[in-house]
Amino acid sequence: MHDIADLELRGLPGVFVASAEFVSAATAQSEALGFPDMKRVFTSHPIQDRTDQEMRDLADQFFPEILAGITSSQ
């Protein structure tokens, strides 16, 4: 979250990516950092026990949303 805020301060687009378990924490943190509208994408949870192929599939699934977050204006 801090990295995305730093990118935004530098004028570079960023998207925070985390699993759905962290929606509330991400909202609180982005507000605390002064970026309540920080772009974010939440994947399905959990992540840690996924195989490499499952992680590639997950990345493919969420790539369009992440790309849209860094290429669209506000």
CHARMM internal coordinates of N, CA and C (Angstrom, degrees):
IC EDIT
DIST 1 N 1 CA 1.4400
DIST 1 CA 1 C 1.5314
ANGL 1 N 1 CA 1 C 109.90
DIST 1 C 2 N 1.3223
ANGL 1 CA 1 C 2 N 117.32
DIHE 1 N 1 CA 1 C 2 N -42.83
DIST 2 N 2 CA 1.4624
ANGL 1 C 2 N 2 CA 120.65
DIHE 1 CA 1 C 2 N 2 CA 178.80
DIST 2 CA 2 C 1.5278
ANGL 2 N 2 CA 2 C 110.50
DIHE 1 C 2 N 2 CA 2 C -63.44
DIST 2 C 3 N 1.3268
ANGL 2 CA 2 C 3 N 117.40
DIHE 2 N 2 CA 2 C 3 N -38.03
DIST 3 N 3 CA 1.4632
ANGL 2 C 3 N 3 CA 120.94
DIHE 2 CA 2 C 3 N 3 CA 179.53
DIST 3 CA 3 C 1.5272
ANGL 3 N 3 CA 3 C 111.09
DIHE 2 C 3 N 3 CA 3 C -63.50
DIST 3 C 4 N 1.3174
ANGL 3 CA 3 C 4 N 116.96
DIHE 3 N 3 CA 3 C 4 N -41.76
DIST 4 N 4 CA 1.4580
ANGL 3 C 4 N 4 CA 120.42
DIHE 3 CA 3 C 4 N 4 CA 179.80
DIST 4 CA 4 C 1.5287
ANGL 4 N 4 CA 4 C 109.93
DIHE 3 C 4 N 4 CA 4 C -66.80
DIST 4 C 5 N 1.3179
ANGL 4 CA 4 C 5 N 117.33
DIHE 4 N 4 CA 4 C 5 N -40.64
DIST 5 N 5 CA 1.4665
ANGL 4 C 5 N 5 CA 120.62
DIHE 4 CA 4 C 5 N 5 CA 176.85
DIST 5 CA 5 C 1.5246
ANGL 5 N 5 CA 5 C 110.07
DIHE 4 C 5 N 5 CA 5 C -61.13
DIST 5 C 6 N 1.3286
ANGL 5 CA 5 C 6 N 117.49
DIHE 5 N 5 CA 5 C 6 N -42.08
DIST 6 N 6 CA 1.4628
ANGL 5 C 6 N 6 CA 121.67
DIHE 5 CA 5 C 6 N 6 CA 178.46
DIST 6 CA 6 C 1.5286
ANGL 6 N 6 CA 6 C 110.77
DIHE 5 C 6 N 6 CA 6 C -62.61
DIST 6 C 7 N 1.3292
ANGL 6 CA 6 C 7 N 116.92
DIHE 6 N 6 CA 6 C 7 N -43.64
DIST 7 N 7 CA 1.4651
ANGL 6 C 7 N 7 CA 119.77
DIHE 6 CA 6 C 7 N 7 CA 177.05
DIST 7 CA 7 C 1.5204
ANGL 7 N 7 CA 7 C 110.98
DIHE 6 C 7 N 7 CA 7 C -59.45
DIST 7 C 8 N 1.3203
ANGL 7 CA 7 C 8 N 116.40
DIHE 7 N 7 CA 7 C 8 N -45.70
DIST 8 N 8 CA 1.4663
ANGL 7 C 8 N 8 CA 120.74
DIHE 7 CA 7 C 8 N 8 CA -179.35
DIST 8 CA 8 C 1.5270
ANGL 8 N 8 CA 8 C 110.81
DIHE 7 C 8 N 8 CA 8 C -61.50
DIST 8 C 9 N 1.3271
ANGL 8 CA 8 C 9 N 117.53
DIHE 8 N 8 CA 8 C 9 N -39.98
DIST 9 N 9 CA 1.4688
ANGL 8 C 9 N 9 CA 120.73
DIHE 8 CA 8 C 9 N 9 CA 178.15
DIST 9 CA 9 C 1.5228
ANGL 9 N 9 CA 9 C 111.18
DIHE 8 C 9 N 9 CA 9 C -64.02
DIST 9 C 10 N 1.3168
ANGL 9 CA 9 C 10 N 117.51
DIHE 9 N 9 CA 9 C 10 N -28.33
DIST 10 N 10 CA 1.4648
ANGL 9 C 10 N 10 CA 122.41
DIHE 9 CA 9 C 10 N 10 CA 178.75
DIST 10 CA 10 C 1.5274
ANGL 10 N 10 CA 10 C 112.28
DIHE 9 C 10 N 10 CA 10 C -86.42
DIST 10 C 11 N 1.3216
ANGL 10 CA 10 C 11 N 116.81
DIHE 10 N 10 CA 10 C 11 N -0.76
DIST 11 N 11 CA 1.4545
ANGL 10 C 11 N 11 CA 121.12
DIHE 10 CA 10 C 11 N 11 CA -179.96
DIST 11 CA 11 C 1.5172
ANGL 11 N 11 CA 11 C 113.86
DIHE 10 C 11 N 11 CA 11 C 83.08
DIST 11 C 12 N 1.3290
ANGL 11 CA 11 C 12 N 116.43
DIHE 11 N 11 CA 11 C 12 N 15.71
DIST 12 N 12 CA 1.4577
ANGL 11 C 12 N 12 CA 121.40
DIHE 11 CA 11 C 12 N 12 CA 178.78
DIST 12 CA 12 C 1.5197
ANGL 12 N 12 CA 12 C 109.54
DIHE 11 C 12 N 12 CA 12 C -104.88
DIST 12 C 13 N 1.3150
ANGL 12 CA 12 C 13 N 118.25
DIHE 12 N 12 CA 12 C 13 N 135.64
DIST 13 N 13 CA 1.4662
ANGL 12 C 13 N 13 CA 119.66
DIHE 12 CA 12 C 13 N 13 CA -179.65
DIST 13 CA 13 C 1.5176
ANGL 13 N 13 CA 13 C 111.33
DIHE 12 C 13 N 13 CA 13 C -70.88
DIST 13 C 14 N 1.2974
ANGL 13 CA 13 C 14 N 115.80
DIHE 13 N 13 CA 13 C 14 N 145.06
DIST 14 N 14 CA 1.4555
ANGL 13 C 14 N 14 CA 121.11
DIHE 13 CA 13 C 14 N 14 CA 177.66
DIST 14 CA 14 C 1.5145
ANGL 14 N 14 CA 14 C 110.49
DIHE 13 C 14 N 14 CA 14 C -146.43
DIST 14 C 15 N 1.3077
ANGL 14 CA 14 C 15 N 115.52
DIHE 14 N 14 CA 14 C 15 N 155.32
DIST 15 N 15 CA 1.4568
ANGL 14 C 15 N 15 CA 122.00
DIHE 14 CA 14 C 15 N 15 CA 177.98
DIST 15 CA 15 C 1.5176
ANGL 15 N 15 CA 15 C 107.91
DIHE 14 C 15 N 15 CA 15 C -134.21
DIST 15 C 16 N 1.3092
ANGL 15 CA 15 C 16 N 116.53
DIHE 15 N 15 CA 15 C 16 N 127.21
DIST 16 N 16 CA 1.4518
ANGL 15 C 16 N 16 CA 122.74
DIHE 15 CA 15 C 16 N 16 CA 176.24
DIST 16 CA 16 C 1.5212
ANGL 16 N 16 CA 16 C 108.29
DIHE 15 C 16 N 16 CA 16 C -82.03
DIST 16 C 17 N 1.3321
ANGL 16 CA 16 C 17 N 117.13
DIHE 16 N 16 CA 16 C 17 N 130.76
DIST 17 N 17 CA 1.4610
ANGL 16 C 17 N 17 CA 121.59
DIHE 16 CA 16 C 17 N 17 CA -179.67
DIST 17 CA 17 C 1.5253
ANGL 17 N 17 CA 17 C 108.74
DIHE 16 C 17 N 17 CA 17 C -123.33
DIST 17 C 18 N 1.3225
ANGL 17 CA 17 C 18 N 116.10
DIHE 17 N 17 CA 17 C 18 N 127.91
DIST 18 N 18 CA 1.4620
ANGL 17 C 18 N 18 CA 121.83
DIHE 17 CA 17 C 18 N 18 CA 178.05
DIST 18 CA 18 C 1.5240
ANGL 18 N 18 CA 18 C 107.99
DIHE 17 C 18 N 18 CA 18 C -154.10
DIST 18 C 19 N 1.3084
ANGL 18 CA 18 C 19 N 115.60
DIHE 18 N 18 CA 18 C 19 N 170.85
DIST 19 N 19 CA 1.4641
ANGL 18 C 19 N 19 CA 118.46
DIHE 18 CA 18 C 19 N 19 CA 177.20
DIST 19 CA 19 C 1.5289
ANGL 19 N 19 CA 19 C 109.66
DIHE 18 C 19 N 19 CA 19 C -81.47
DIST 19 C 20 N 1.3051
ANGL 19 CA 19 C 20 N 115.61
DIHE 19 N 19 CA 19 C 20 N 161.29
DIST 20 N 20 CA 1.4618
ANGL 19 C 20 N 20 CA 122.66
DIHE 19 CA 19 C 20 N 20 CA -174.45
DIST 20 CA 20 C 1.5280
ANGL 20 N 20 CA 20 C 113.62
DIHE 19 C 20 N 20 CA 20 C -59.35
DIST 20 C 21 N 1.2877
ANGL 20 CA 20 C 21 N 117.02
DIHE 20 N 20 CA 20 C 21 N -19.06
DIST 21 N 21 CA 1.4605
ANGL 20 C 21 N 21 CA 121.53
DIHE 20 CA 20 C 21 N 21 CA 178.22
DIST 21 CA 21 C 1.5288
ANGL 21 N 21 CA 21 C 111.80
DIHE 20 C 21 N 21 CA 21 C -61.41
DIST 21 C 22 N 1.3293
ANGL 21 CA 21 C 22 N 117.20
DIHE 21 N 21 CA 21 C 22 N -20.96
DIST 22 N 22 CA 1.4609
ANGL 21 C 22 N 22 CA 121.51
DIHE 21 CA 21 C 22 N 22 CA -171.16
DIST 22 CA 22 C 1.5251
ANGL 22 N 22 CA 22 C 114.41
DIHE 21 C 22 N 22 CA 22 C -108.60
DIST 22 C 23 N 1.3196
ANGL 22 CA 22 C 23 N 117.84
DIHE 22 N 22 CA 22 C 23 N 19.62
DIST 23 N 23 CA 1.4696
ANGL 22 C 23 N 23 CA 120.97
DIHE 22 CA 22 C 23 N 23 CA -179.11
DIST 23 CA 23 C 1.5333
ANGL 23 N 23 CA 23 C 111.17
DIHE 22 C 23 N 23 CA 23 C -58.90
DIST 23 C 24 N 1.3054
ANGL 23 CA 23 C 24 N 117.47
DIHE 23 N 23 CA 23 C 24 N -51.71
DIST 24 N 24 CA 1.4745
ANGL 23 C 24 N 24 CA 120.68
DIHE 23 CA 23 C 24 N 24 CA -177.62
DIST 24 CA 24 C 1.5226
ANGL 24 N 24 CA 24 C 111.54
DIHE 23 C 24 N 24 CA 24 C -63.46
DIST 24 C 25 N 1.3128
ANGL 24 CA 24 C 25 N 116.79
DIHE 24 N 24 CA 24 C 25 N -43.93
DIST 25 N 25 CA 1.4675
ANGL 24 C 25 N 25 CA 120.69
DIHE 24 CA 24 C 25 N 25 CA -179.90
DIST 25 CA 25 C 1.5260
ANGL 25 N 25 CA 25 C 110.83
DIHE 24 C 25 N 25 CA 25 C -64.14
DIST 25 C 26 N 1.3237
ANGL 25 CA 25 C 26 N 117.22
DIHE 25 N 25 CA 25 C 26 N -40.57
DIST 26 N 26 CA 1.4616
ANGL 25 C 26 N 26 CA 120.86
DIHE 25 CA 25 C 26 N 26 CA 179.97
DIST 26 CA 26 C 1.5217
ANGL 26 N 26 CA 26 C 111.14
DIHE 25 C 26 N 26 CA 26 C -66.01
DIST 26 C 27 N 1.3070
ANGL 26 CA 26 C 27 N 117.14
DIHE 26 N 26 CA 26 C 27 N -39.83
DIST 27 N 27 CA 1.4601
ANGL 26 C 27 N 27 CA 120.86
DIHE 26 CA 26 C 27 N 27 CA 178.23
DIST 27 CA 27 C 1.5282
ANGL 27 N 27 CA 27 C 110.05
DIHE 26 C 27 N 27 CA 27 C -62.58
DIST 27 C 28 N 1.3169
ANGL 27 CA 27 C 28 N 116.54
DIHE 27 N 27 CA 27 C 28 N -48.11
DIST 28 N 28 CA 1.4708
ANGL 27 C 28 N 28 CA 120.72
DIHE 27 CA 27 C 28 N 28 CA 179.89
DIST 28 CA 28 C 1.5287
ANGL 28 N 28 CA 28 C 111.19
DIHE 27 C 28 N 28 CA 28 C -62.04
DIST 28 C 29 N 1.3139
ANGL 28 CA 28 C 29 N 116.53
DIHE 28 N 28 CA 28 C 29 N -43.27
DIST 29 N 29 CA 1.4656
ANGL 28 C 29 N 29 CA 120.23
DIHE 28 CA 28 C 29 N 29 CA -177.94
DIST 29 CA 29 C 1.5283
ANGL 29 N 29 CA 29 C 111.47
DIHE 28 C 29 N 29 CA 29 C -67.41
DIST 29 C 30 N 1.3241
ANGL 29 CA 29 C 30 N 117.68
DIHE 29 N 29 CA 29 C 30 N -43.18
DIST 30 N 30 CA 1.4680
ANGL 29 C 30 N 30 CA 119.30
DIHE 29 CA 29 C 30 N 30 CA -179.17
DIST 30 CA 30 C 1.5300
ANGL 30 N 30 CA 30 C 110.67
DIHE 29 C 30 N 30 CA 30 C -65.09
DIST 30 C 31 N 1.3188
ANGL 30 CA 30 C 31 N 116.88
DIHE 30 N 30 CA 30 C 31 N -36.38
DIST 31 N 31 CA 1.4665
ANGL 30 C 31 N 31 CA 120.00
DIHE 30 CA 30 C 31 N 31 CA 176.31
DIST 31 CA 31 C 1.5229
ANGL 31 N 31 CA 31 C 110.62
DIHE 30 C 31 N 31 CA 31 C -67.17
DIST 31 C 32 N 1.3289
ANGL 31 CA 31 C 32 N 117.21
DIHE 31 N 31 CA 31 C 32 N -41.38
DIST 32 N 32 CA 1.4654
ANGL 31 C 32 N 32 CA 121.07
DIHE 31 CA 31 C 32 N 32 CA 179.61
DIST 32 CA 32 C 1.5282
ANGL 32 N 32 CA 32 C 111.40
DIHE 31 C 32 N 32 CA 32 C -64.14
DIST 32 C 33 N 1.3193
ANGL 32 CA 32 C 33 N 116.69
DIHE 32 N 32 CA 32 C 33 N -31.71
DIST 33 N 33 CA 1.4653
ANGL 32 C 33 N 33 CA 121.05
DIHE 32 CA 32 C 33 N 33 CA 179.53
DIST 33 CA 33 C 1.5221
ANGL 33 N 33 CA 33 C 112.68
DIHE 32 C 33 N 33 CA 33 C -83.00
DIST 33 C 34 N 1.3388
ANGL 33 CA 33 C 34 N 116.38
DIHE 33 N 33 CA 33 C 34 N -4.85
DIST 34 N 34 CA 1.4557
ANGL 33 C 34 N 34 CA 120.18
DIHE 33 CA 33 C 34 N 34 CA 179.83
DIST 34 CA 34 C 1.5199
ANGL 34 N 34 CA 34 C 113.99
DIHE 33 C 34 N 34 CA 34 C 84.59
DIST 34 C 35 N 1.3301
ANGL 34 CA 34 C 35 N 116.83
DIHE 34 N 34 CA 34 C 35 N 18.19
DIST 35 N 35 CA 1.4581
ANGL 34 C 35 N 35 CA 121.94
DIHE 34 CA 34 C 35 N 35 CA 179.05
DIST 35 CA 35 C 1.5244
ANGL 35 N 35 CA 35 C 109.92
DIHE 34 C 35 N 35 CA 35 C -126.88
DIST 35 C 36 N 1.3341
ANGL 35 CA 35 C 36 N 117.82
DIHE 35 N 35 CA 35 C 36 N 64.96
DIST 36 N 36 CA 1.4652
ANGL 35 C 36 N 36 CA 119.68
DIHE 35 CA 35 C 36 N 36 CA -175.76
DIST 36 CA 36 C 1.5302
ANGL 36 N 36 CA 36 C 113.89
DIHE 35 C 36 N 36 CA 36 C -63.62
DIST 36 C 37 N 1.3319
ANGL 36 CA 36 C 37 N 116.96
DIHE 36 N 36 CA 36 C 37 N -21.46
DIST 37 N 37 CA 1.4592
ANGL 36 C 37 N 37 CA 120.35
DIHE 36 CA 36 C 37 N 37 CA -179.23
DIST 37 CA 37 C 1.5309
ANGL 37 N 37 CA 37 C 112.34
DIHE 36 C 37 N 37 CA 37 C -101.19
DIST 37 C 38 N 1.3379
ANGL 37 CA 37 C 38 N 116.32
DIHE 37 N 37 CA 37 C 38 N 17.99
DIST 38 N 38 CA 1.4560
ANGL 37 C 38 N 38 CA 120.16
DIHE 37 CA 37 C 38 N 38 CA 179.51
DIST 38 CA 38 C 1.5261
ANGL 38 N 38 CA 38 C 109.76
DIHE 37 C 38 N 38 CA 38 C -53.91
DIST 38 C 39 N 1.3152
ANGL 38 CA 38 C 39 N 115.97
DIHE 38 N 38 CA 38 C 39 N 133.16
DIST 39 N 39 CA 1.4592
ANGL 38 C 39 N 39 CA 119.87
DIHE 38 CA 38 C 39 N 39 CA -180.00
DIST 39 CA 39 C 1.5220
ANGL 39 N 39 CA 39 C 108.94
DIHE 38 C 39 N 39 CA 39 C -69.98
DIST 39 C 40 N 1.3280
ANGL 39 CA 39 C 40 N 115.17
DIHE 39 N 39 CA 39 C 40 N 136.31
DIST 40 N 40 CA 1.4612
ANGL 39 C 40 N 40 CA 119.91
DIHE 39 CA 39 C 40 N 40 CA -178.00
DIST 40 CA 40 C 1.5103
ANGL 40 N 40 CA 40 C 110.58
DIHE 39 C 40 N 40 CA 40 C -147.62
DIST 40 C 41 N 1.3109
ANGL 40 CA 40 C 41 N 114.40
DIHE 40 N 40 CA 40 C 41 N 149.69
DIST 41 N 41 CA 1.4602
ANGL 40 C 41 N 41 CA 122.29
DIHE 40 CA 40 C 41 N 41 CA 178.37
DIST 41 CA 41 C 1.5168
ANGL 41 N 41 CA 41 C 107.10
DIHE 40 C 41 N 41 CA 41 C -130.17
DIST 41 C 42 N 1.3165
ANGL 41 CA 41 C 42 N 115.50
DIHE 41 N 41 CA 41 C 42 N 131.14
DIST 42 N 42 CA 1.4631
ANGL 41 C 42 N 42 CA 120.16
DIHE 41 CA 41 C 42 N 42 CA 179.66
DIST 42 CA 42 C 1.5253
ANGL 42 N 42 CA 42 C 109.79
DIHE 41 C 42 N 42 CA 42 C -113.74
DIST 42 C 43 N 1.3096
ANGL 42 CA 42 C 43 N 114.85
DIHE 42 N 42 CA 42 C 43 N 125.02
DIST 43 N 43 CA 1.4636
ANGL 42 C 43 N 43 CA 121.60
DIHE 42 CA 42 C 43 N 43 CA 178.88
DIST 43 CA 43 C 1.5209
ANGL 43 N 43 CA 43 C 109.09
DIHE 42 C 43 N 43 CA 43 C -92.69
DIST 43 C 44 N 1.3040
ANGL 43 CA 43 C 44 N 115.66
DIHE 43 N 43 CA 43 C 44 N 173.48
DIST 44 N 44 CA 1.4646
ANGL 43 C 44 N 44 CA 119.27
DIHE 43 CA 43 C 44 N 44 CA 176.24
DIST 44 CA 44 C 1.5377
ANGL 44 N 44 CA 44 C 109.60
DIHE 43 C 44 N 44 CA 44 C -69.78
DIST 44 C 45 N 1.3025
ANGL 44 CA 44 C 45 N 115.09
DIHE 44 N 44 CA 44 C 45 N 156.81
DIST 45 N 45 CA 1.4683
ANGL 44 C 45 N 45 CA 122.91
DIHE 44 CA 44 C 45 N 45 CA -175.70
DIST 45 CA 45 C 1.5247
ANGL 45 N 45 CA 45 C 108.20
DIHE 44 C 45 N 45 CA 45 C -117.89
DIST 45 C 46 N 1.2879
ANGL 45 CA 45 C 46 N 120.67
DIHE 45 N 45 CA 45 C 46 N 146.77
DIST 46 N 46 CA 1.4666
ANGL 45 C 46 N 46 CA 130.53
DIHE 45 CA 45 C 46 N 46 CA 0.98
DIST 46 CA 46 C 1.5235
ANGL 46 N 46 CA 46 C 112.04
DIHE 45 C 46 N 46 CA 46 C -89.11
DIST 46 C 47 N 1.3048
ANGL 46 CA 46 C 47 N 114.86
DIHE 46 N 46 CA 46 C 47 N 171.19
DIST 47 N 47 CA 1.4653
ANGL 46 C 47 N 47 CA 122.59
DIHE 46 CA 46 C 47 N 47 CA -179.33
DIST 47 CA 47 C 1.5293
ANGL 47 N 47 CA 47 C 111.44
DIHE 46 C 47 N 47 CA 47 C -107.89
DIST 47 C 48 N 1.3054
ANGL 47 CA 47 C 48 N 117.32
DIHE 47 N 47 CA 47 C 48 N -42.49
DIST 48 N 48 CA 1.4665
ANGL 47 C 48 N 48 CA 121.97
DIHE 47 CA 47 C 48 N 48 CA -165.92
DIST 48 CA 48 C 1.5240
ANGL 48 N 48 CA 48 C 115.83
DIHE 47 C 48 N 48 CA 48 C -58.14
DIST 48 C 49 N 1.3142
ANGL 48 CA 48 C 49 N 119.61
DIHE 48 N 48 CA 48 C 49 N -27.34
DIST 49 N 49 CA 1.4664
ANGL 48 C 49 N 49 CA 120.49
DIHE 48 CA 48 C 49 N 49 CA -176.90
DIST 49 CA 49 C 1.5231
ANGL 49 N 49 CA 49 C 113.66
DIHE 48 C 49 N 49 CA 49 C -97.63
DIST 49 C 50 N 1.3094
ANGL 49 CA 49 C 50 N 117.65
DIHE 49 N 49 CA 49 C 50 N 10.33
DIST 50 N 50 CA 1.4630
ANGL 49 C 50 N 50 CA 120.60
DIHE 49 CA 49 C 50 N 50 CA -177.85
DIST 50 CA 50 C 1.5271
ANGL 50 N 50 CA 50 C 111.28
DIHE 49 C 50 N 50 CA 50 C -79.76
DIST 50 C 51 N 1.3087
ANGL 50 CA 50 C 51 N 115.02
DIHE 50 N 50 CA 50 C 51 N 148.28
DIST 51 N 51 CA 1.4624
ANGL 50 C 51 N 51 CA 120.43
DIHE 50 CA 50 C 51 N 51 CA 175.52
DIST 51 CA 51 C 1.5254
ANGL 51 N 51 CA 51 C 109.05
DIHE 50 C 51 N 51 CA 51 C -75.92
DIST 51 C 52 N 1.3150
ANGL 51 CA 51 C 52 N 116.18
DIHE 51 N 51 CA 51 C 52 N 168.03
DIST 52 N 52 CA 1.4621
ANGL 51 C 52 N 52 CA 119.71
DIHE 51 CA 51 C 52 N 52 CA 176.90
DIST 52 CA 52 C 1.5194
ANGL 52 N 52 CA 52 C 110.69
DIHE 51 C 52 N 52 CA 52 C -58.28
DIST 52 C 53 N 1.3145
ANGL 52 CA 52 C 53 N 117.17
DIHE 52 N 52 CA 52 C 53 N -42.60
DIST 53 N 53 CA 1.4663
ANGL 52 C 53 N 53 CA 120.22
DIHE 52 CA 52 C 53 N 53 CA -179.61
DIST 53 CA 53 C 1.5263
ANGL 53 N 53 CA 53 C 111.19
DIHE 52 C 53 N 53 CA 53 C -65.25
DIST 53 C 54 N 1.3111
ANGL 53 CA 53 C 54 N 117.25
DIHE 53 N 53 CA 53 C 54 N -40.08
DIST 54 N 54 CA 1.4659
ANGL 53 C 54 N 54 CA 120.15
DIHE 53 CA 53 C 54 N 54 CA 177.26
DIST 54 CA 54 C 1.5282
ANGL 54 N 54 CA 54 C 110.87
DIHE 53 C 54 N 54 CA 54 C -62.69
DIST 54 C 55 N 1.3206
ANGL 54 CA 54 C 55 N 116.85
DIHE 54 N 54 CA 54 C 55 N -36.85
DIST 55 N 55 CA 1.4652
ANGL 54 C 55 N 55 CA 120.13
DIHE 54 CA 54 C 55 N 55 CA 178.08
DIST 55 CA 55 C 1.5253
ANGL 55 N 55 CA 55 C 110.74
DIHE 54 C 55 N 55 CA 55 C -68.69
DIST 55 C 56 N 1.3229
ANGL 55 CA 55 C 56 N 117.97
DIHE 55 N 55 CA 55 C 56 N -39.26
DIST 56 N 56 CA 1.4633
ANGL 55 C 56 N 56 CA 120.56
DIHE 55 CA 55 C 56 N 56 CA 175.88
DIST 56 CA 56 C 1.5260
ANGL 56 N 56 CA 56 C 110.61
DIHE 55 C 56 N 56 CA 56 C -62.96
DIST 56 C 57 N 1.3259
ANGL 56 CA 56 C 57 N 116.19
DIHE 56 N 56 CA 56 C 57 N -42.80
DIST 57 N 57 CA 1.4681
ANGL 56 C 57 N 57 CA 120.58
DIHE 56 CA 56 C 57 N 57 CA 178.13
DIST 57 CA 57 C 1.5245
ANGL 57 N 57 CA 57 C 111.12
DIHE 56 C 57 N 57 CA 57 C -61.93
DIST 57 C 58 N 1.3261
ANGL 57 CA 57 C 58 N 116.26
DIHE 57 N 57 CA 57 C 58 N -41.80
DIST 58 N 58 CA 1.4628
ANGL 57 C 58 N 58 CA 121.01
DIHE 57 CA 57 C 58 N 58 CA 178.75
DIST 58 CA 58 C 1.5270
ANGL 58 N 58 CA 58 C 110.14
DIHE 57 C 58 N 58 CA 58 C -64.06
DIST 58 C 59 N 1.3205
ANGL 58 CA 58 C 59 N 116.69
DIHE 58 N 58 CA 58 C 59 N -42.97
DIST 59 N 59 CA 1.4689
ANGL 58 C 59 N 59 CA 120.61
DIHE 58 CA 58 C 59 N 59 CA 177.90
DIST 59 CA 59 C 1.5224
ANGL 59 N 59 CA 59 C 110.77
DIHE 58 C 59 N 59 CA 59 C -61.20
DIST 59 C 60 N 1.3206
ANGL 59 CA 59 C 60 N 116.92
DIHE 59 N 59 CA 59 C 60 N -43.76
DIST 60 N 60 CA 1.4676
ANGL 59 C 60 N 60 CA 120.74
DIHE 59 CA 59 C 60 N 60 CA 177.70
DIST 60 CA 60 C 1.5248
ANGL 60 N 60 CA 60 C 111.08
DIHE 59 C 60 N 60 CA 60 C -61.31
DIST 60 C 61 N 1.3178
ANGL 60 CA 60 C 61 N 116.22
DIHE 60 N 60 CA 60 C 61 N -39.48
DIST 61 N 61 CA 1.4621
ANGL 60 C 61 N 61 CA 120.97
DIHE 60 CA 60 C 61 N 61 CA -178.53
DIST 61 CA 61 C 1.5235
ANGL 61 N 61 CA 61 C 112.10
DIHE 60 C 61 N 61 CA 61 C -64.49
DIST 61 C 62 N 1.3343
ANGL 61 CA 61 C 62 N 116.87
DIHE 61 N 61 CA 61 C 62 N -41.35
DIST 62 N 62 CA 1.4589
ANGL 61 C 62 N 62 CA 120.52
DIHE 61 CA 61 C 62 N 62 CA -173.86
DIST 62 CA 62 C 1.5248
ANGL 62 N 62 CA 62 C 114.27
DIHE 61 C 62 N 62 CA 62 C -97.64
DIST 62 C 63 N 1.3363
ANGL 62 CA 62 C 63 N 117.11
DIHE 62 N 62 CA 62 C 63 N -6.65
DIST 63 N 63 CA 1.4624
ANGL 62 C 63 N 63 CA 120.47
DIHE 62 CA 62 C 63 N 63 CA -178.80
DIST 63 CA 63 C 1.5234
ANGL 63 N 63 CA 63 C 113.13
DIHE 62 C 63 N 63 CA 63 C -55.00
DIST 63 C 64 N 1.3368
ANGL 63 CA 63 C 64 N 119.83
DIHE 63 N 63 CA 63 C 64 N -46.79
DIST 64 N 64 CA 1.4748
ANGL 63 C 64 N 64 CA 118.88
DIHE 63 CA 63 C 64 N 64 CA -179.61
DIST 64 CA 64 C 1.5339
ANGL 64 N 64 CA 64 C 113.09
DIHE 63 C 64 N 64 CA 64 C -58.09
DIST 64 C 65 N 1.3034
ANGL 64 CA 64 C 65 N 116.75
DIHE 64 N 64 CA 64 C 65 N -39.28
DIST 65 N 65 CA 1.4686
ANGL 64 C 65 N 65 CA 120.47
DIHE 64 CA 64 C 65 N 65 CA 179.97
DIST 65 CA 65 C 1.5325
ANGL 65 N 65 CA 65 C 111.23
DIHE 64 C 65 N 65 CA 65 C -68.75
DIST 65 C 66 N 1.3183
ANGL 65 CA 65 C 66 N 116.13
DIHE 65 N 65 CA 65 C 66 N -39.90
DIST 66 N 66 CA 1.4669
ANGL 65 C 66 N 66 CA 120.45
DIHE 65 CA 65 C 66 N 66 CA 177.83
DIST 66 CA 66 C 1.5209
ANGL 66 N 66 CA 66 C 110.40
DIHE 65 C 66 N 66 CA 66 C -66.22
DIST 66 C 67 N 1.3183
ANGL 66 CA 66 C 67 N 116.46
DIHE 66 N 66 CA 66 C 67 N -46.04
DIST 67 N 67 CA 1.4665
ANGL 66 C 67 N 67 CA 121.07
DIHE 66 CA 66 C 67 N 67 CA 178.82
DIST 67 CA 67 C 1.5195
ANGL 67 N 67 CA 67 C 110.70
DIHE 66 C 67 N 67 CA 67 C -59.98
DIST 67 C 68 N 1.3151
ANGL 67 CA 67 C 68 N 117.54
DIHE 67 N 67 CA 67 C 68 N -43.14
DIST 68 N 68 CA 1.4667
ANGL 67 C 68 N 68 CA 120.75
DIHE 67 CA 67 C 68 N 68 CA 177.97
DIST 68 CA 68 C 1.5227
ANGL 68 N 68 CA 68 C 110.74
DIHE 67 C 68 N 68 CA 68 C -60.88
DIST 68 C 69 N 1.3221
ANGL 68 CA 68 C 69 N 116.54
DIHE 68 N 68 CA 68 C 69 N -36.67
DIST 69 N 69 CA 1.4581
ANGL 68 C 69 N 69 CA 119.91
DIHE 68 CA 68 C 69 N 69 CA -179.57
DIST 69 CA 69 C 1.5182
ANGL 69 N 69 CA 69 C 113.89
DIHE 68 C 69 N 69 CA 69 C -65.82
DIST 69 C 70 N 1.3209
ANGL 69 CA 69 C 70 N 116.56
DIHE 69 N 69 CA 69 C 70 N -30.94
DIST 70 N 70 CA 1.4758
ANGL 69 C 70 N 70 CA 117.83
DIHE 69 CA 69 C 70 N 70 CA -178.94
DIST 70 CA 70 C 1.5266
ANGL 70 N 70 CA 70 C 113.12
DIHE 69 C 70 N 70 CA 70 C -97.61
DIST 70 C 71 N 1.3289
ANGL 70 CA 70 C 71 N 117.33
DIHE 70 N 70 CA 70 C 71 N -8.26
DIST 71 N 71 CA 1.4573
ANGL 70 C 71 N 71 CA 119.02
DIHE 70 CA 70 C 71 N 71 CA -179.41
DIST 71 CA 71 C 1.5219
ANGL 71 N 71 CA 71 C 114.01
DIHE 70 C 71 N 71 CA 71 C -111.37
DIST 71 C 72 N 1.3187
ANGL 71 CA 71 C 72 N 117.84
DIHE 71 N 71 CA 71 C 72 N -13.13
DIST 72 N 72 CA 1.4616
ANGL 71 C 72 N 72 CA 119.77
DIHE 71 CA 71 C 72 N 72 CA 179.71
DIST 72 CA 72 C 1.5174
ANGL 72 N 72 CA 72 C 109.83
DIHE 71 C 72 N 72 CA 72 C -93.16
DIST 72 C 73 N 1.3107
ANGL 72 CA 72 C 73 N 115.61
DIHE 72 N 72 CA 72 C 73 N 149.25
DIST 73 N 73 CA 1.4731
ANGL 72 C 73 N 73 CA 118.65
DIHE 72 CA 72 C 73 N 73 CA 177.39
DIST 73 CA 73 C 1.5205
ANGL 73 N 73 CA 73 C 108.58
DIHE 72 C 73 N 73 CA 73 C -80.95
DIST 73 C 74 N 1.3323
ANGL 73 CA 73 C 74 N 115.31
DIHE 73 N 73 CA 73 C 74 N 135.64
DIST 74 N 74 CA 1.4753
ANGL 73 C 74 N 74 CA 125.10
DIHE 73 CA 73 C 74 N 74 CA -178.54
DIST 74 CA 74 C 1.4506
ANGL 74 N 74 CA 74 C 109.61
DIHE 73 C 74 N 74 CA 74 C 24.93
END
COOR INIT
IC SEED 1 N 1 CA 1 C
IC BUILD
